Amino acid sequence: MNLLHDFFLALSTNARMRQIVTTFPLSRRVARRFIAGETLEEAIAVVEKLNRQNLTVTFDVLGESVTTEAAARAAKDEYLRALDAIAARRVQSHVSVKLTQMGLDLSPDLCLENMRQIAAKARALGSFARIDMEDSQHTHATLNIYKTLREEFSNVGIVIQAYLYRSEADLRALLEMNANVRLCKGAYKESADAAFPEKRAVDANYHRLAQMFLGANGGHSGAHLALATHDEKIIAWAKEFIAQNHVARERYEFQMLYGIRSDLQRRLAADGYPVRVYVPYGTHWFPYFMRRLAERPANVVFLVGNLFR
Ligand SMILES: Cc1cc2nc3c(=O)[nH]c(=O)nc-3n(C[C@H](O)[C@H](O)[C@H](O)COP(=O)(O)OP(=O)(O)OC[C@H]3O[C@@H](n4cnc5c(N)ncnc54)[C@H](O)[C@@H]3O)c2cc1C
């Protein structure tokens, strides 16, 4: 099934395939399992529903790897609009942003300027902005922008991917800064030079990094960890670790993706754990959708099943 995984990750960056797939109403329908809608209004309705189930949200305005300054500024404007709507509708959500959507590949200065505006708006509204992590070619630049922003803003967070060899050192540095970190396994195609090729090694590293972070200063450092995974074994381990080490509730939360293991999301929230759902919306859903297909072969069966319905 690794072949299928690599195939969908390769597709995710193919412009021709994007054009073909996104014009089919059927693919749109299937993608809706993972995407809240194409408009902010549809996405807000989803957040309201999740909030009623005691689940908080982080919004992702879909888009990445923009090729013009105008596209980067338009994406930034949509984030400002989303933050305004979150405040006006009084829903429990913050935002997650990809730096290649803010123009990182065009100019780090442009990207930083866009992120400053998002962080400033979030701060003014008592909200928070997290920087998603993309492929390893962007890790260094992404961490640099995060560190620069962090000098000005305390309401910004970052993501670390357990599949990268470098992540332990990165996480230690972030712990020193009392950073707010989301820990995920990693969703991009990486070479064995940069990332553990074996899933088992990635899972083991996830455990190790989560333990290092949550256990820091006997569970009482000022840092915050978002455990972003649907892996029941890791979640069970984390629950036990949190209880045994008396990790304060303000120091962690669980995070999962919209449309994936909703049962587990609701169960954790009902048991009193803080749970946040990553809710993507917008029209640029193709690469996000392909990564979700790559993660789980059963999703491809679901897709094919819909083709014949
Ligand atoms: C809130 C959140 C934010 C994220 N942000 C980033 C980011 O910024 N950068 C990045 O590289 N990655 C990000 N990811 C994706 C992450 O790196 C993984 O690719 C993804 O979460 C799958 O890994 P897993 O930890 O769920 O474990 P896995 O071991 O892959 O999966 C465990 C179980 O979860 C379920 N599951 C997992 N994926 C799917 C799926 N696609 N469809 C259906 N069921 C599934 C299955 O039941 C599976 O058995 C994020 C994930 C989450 C939850």
PDBQT file of the ligand as one rigid body, heavy atoms in Angstrom, charges set to zero:
ROOT
HETATM    1  C1  LIG A 401      -5.140  18.586  13.810  1.00  0.00    +0.000 C 
HETATM    2  C2  LIG A 401      -4.127  18.077  12.833  1.00  0.00    +0.000 A 
HETATM    3  C3  LIG A 401      -3.301  18.977  12.203  1.00  0.00    +0.000 A 
HETATM    4  C4  LIG A 401      -2.317  18.517  11.327  1.00  0.00    +0.000 A 
HETATM    5  N1  LIG A 401      -1.404  19.406  10.798  1.00  0.00    +0.000 NA
HETATM    6  C5  LIG A 401      -0.392  18.931  10.046  1.00  0.00    +0.000 A 
HETATM    7  C6  LIG A 401       0.661  19.789   9.612  1.00  0.00    +0.000 A 
HETATM    8  O1  LIG A 401       0.687  20.992   9.887  1.00  0.00    +0.000 OA
HETATM    9  N2  LIG A 401       1.649  19.259   8.848  1.00  0.00    +0.000 N 
HETATM   10  C7  LIG A 401       1.666  17.916   8.511  1.00  0.00    +0.000 A 
HETATM   11  O2  LIG A 401       2.607  17.473   7.846  1.00  0.00    +0.000 OA
HETATM   12  N3  LIG A 401       0.672  17.091   8.908  1.00  0.00    +0.000 NA
HETATM   13  C8  LIG A 401      -0.345  17.555   9.656  1.00  0.00    +0.000 A 
HETATM   14  N4  LIG A 401      -1.324  16.694  10.078  1.00  0.00    +0.000 N 
HETATM   15  C9  LIG A 401      -1.444  15.338   9.483  1.00  0.00    +0.000 C 
HETATM   16  C10 LIG A 401      -0.607  14.317  10.224  1.00  0.00    +0.000 C 
HETATM   17  O3  LIG A 401       0.758  14.581  10.026  1.00  0.00    +0.000 OA
HETATM   18  C11 LIG A 401      -0.918  12.872   9.740  1.00  0.00    +0.000 C 
HETATM   19  O4  LIG A 401      -0.651  12.751   8.396  1.00  0.00    +0.000 OA
HETATM   20  C12 LIG A 401      -2.352  12.431   9.980  1.00  0.00    +0.000 C 
HETATM   21  O5  LIG A 401      -2.873  12.947  11.161  1.00  0.00    +0.000 OA
HETATM   22  C13 LIG A 401      -2.447  10.896  10.097  1.00  0.00    +0.000 C 
HETATM   23  O6  LIG A 401      -1.665  10.441  11.149  1.00  0.00    +0.000 OA
HETATM   24  P1  LIG A 401      -2.241   9.906  12.557  1.00  0.00    +0.000 P 
HETATM   25  O7  LIG A 401      -1.422  10.551  13.618  1.00  0.00    +0.000 OA
HETATM   26  O8  LIG A 401      -3.679  10.123  12.649  1.00  0.00    +0.000 OA
HETATM   27  O9  LIG A 401      -1.828   8.388  12.623  1.00  0.00    +0.000 OA
HETATM   28  P2  LIG A 401      -1.991   7.152  11.661  1.00  0.00    +0.000 P 
HETATM   29  O10 LIG A 401      -1.205   6.070  12.305  1.00  0.00    +0.000 OA
HETATM   30  O11 LIG A 401      -1.699   7.500  10.255  1.00  0.00    +0.000 OA
HETATM   31  O12 LIG A 401      -3.524   6.830  11.776  1.00  0.00    +0.000 OA
HETATM   32  C14 LIG A 401      -4.115   6.324  12.955  1.00  0.00    +0.000 C 
HETATM   33  C15 LIG A 401      -5.581   6.042  12.677  1.00  0.00    +0.000 C 
HETATM   34  O13 LIG A 401      -6.243   7.267  12.378  1.00  0.00    +0.000 OA
HETATM   35  C16 LIG A 401      -7.199   7.099  11.359  1.00  0.00    +0.000 C 
HETATM   36  N5  LIG A 401      -6.800   7.912  10.191  1.00  0.00    +0.000 N 
HETATM   37  C17 LIG A 401      -5.631   8.571  10.016  1.00  0.00    +0.000 A 
HETATM   38  N6  LIG A 401      -5.636   9.265   8.851  1.00  0.00    +0.000 NA
HETATM   39  C18 LIG A 401      -6.822   9.011   8.290  1.00  0.00    +0.000 A 
HETATM   40  C19 LIG A 401      -7.439   9.447   7.071  1.00  0.00    +0.000 A 
HETATM   41  N7  LIG A 401      -6.829  10.255   6.215  1.00  0.00    +0.000 N 
HETATM   42  N8  LIG A 401      -8.679   8.999   6.797  1.00  0.00    +0.000 NA
HETATM   43  C20 LIG A 401      -9.348   8.171   7.652  1.00  0.00    +0.000 A 
HETATM   44  N9  LIG A 401      -8.819   7.746   8.819  1.00  0.00    +0.000 NA
HETATM   45  C21 LIG A 401      -7.575   8.149   9.135  1.00  0.00    +0.000 A 
HETATM   46  C22 LIG A 401      -7.229   5.627  11.055  1.00  0.00    +0.000 C 
HETATM   47  O14 LIG A 401      -8.193   5.032  11.896  1.00  0.00    +0.000 OA
HETATM   48  C23 LIG A 401      -5.834   5.182  11.439  1.00  0.00    +0.000 C 
HETATM   49  O15 LIG A 401      -5.760   3.824  11.764  1.00  0.00    +0.000 OA
HETATM   50  C24 LIG A 401      -2.253  17.127  11.008  1.00  0.00    +0.000 A 
HETATM   51  C25 LIG A 401      -3.106  16.228  11.661  1.00  0.00    +0.000 A 
HETATM   52  C26 LIG A 401      -4.011  16.675  12.561  1.00  0.00    +0.000 A 
HETATM   53  C27 LIG A 401      -4.863  15.672  13.288  1.00  0.00    +0.000 C 
ENDROOT
TORSDOF 0
